[in-house]
């Protein structure tokens, strides 16, 4: 119960990495505020967290809207008493298309959710963490930070690269407040994020890439899973990582070493 007495806020908690992380943090003793745009899935998750004997707060919000994130962070602080850990995980793949065919509004939506959403999460959570310290974990990707061969993913990769830069800026700025900020960069993970990917002639943007013996060397081509990423989240949330900040950590089974 290494997170006993702590309060965590997890965005994009309705499925995949966010859901697994919220449950793992609760298992480790944290009370958890879980945030998603889908009310039904987040209410169900809150009930599962309560079953661990932890307090849970279900929050429905759009991370790209400032007023909604300000309200969500304020409710977390008021109802659970603090914010010690922030997992800024909400994100979408968006539309993947050749950059000269990508509609400006599709670019804007991907940047708004993935990058602006991360900023807004920290913008309204950090003032409630100052004086207490804590840990921020941002979910980025190997796309845009280590690999650049995903056809048509220019908006997504740009947002993910921005999250890394933002996380490192935050780490330095917030160190005096004893707030750490780290960035996890998953590779292929078995989640539902592909369901919000819209392809639009992305094959026209493809550059031939040949992966030897599958694209994930450590597992013979099989993707990782959300539970494995959740273990990394728990490590970064805990005092075991107390001297780690501003660090990107790839969790991809060696996938990004191939390209």
Secondary structure, DSSP 4 states (H G I P E B T S, - for coil): -TTTT-EEEEESTTSHHHHHHHHHHHHTT-EEEEEES-HHHHHHHHHHHHHTT--EEEEE--TT-HHHHHHHHHHHHHHHS---EEEE-----EEEE-TTTS-HHHHHHHHIIIIIHHHHHHHHHHHHHTTT-EEEEEE--SBTTTB--STT-HHHHHHHHHHHHHHHHHHHHHGGGTEEEEEEEE-SEESSGGGGEEEESGGGG------TTSS-GGGTT--EEHHHHHHHHHHHHSGGGTT--S-EEEESTTGGG--
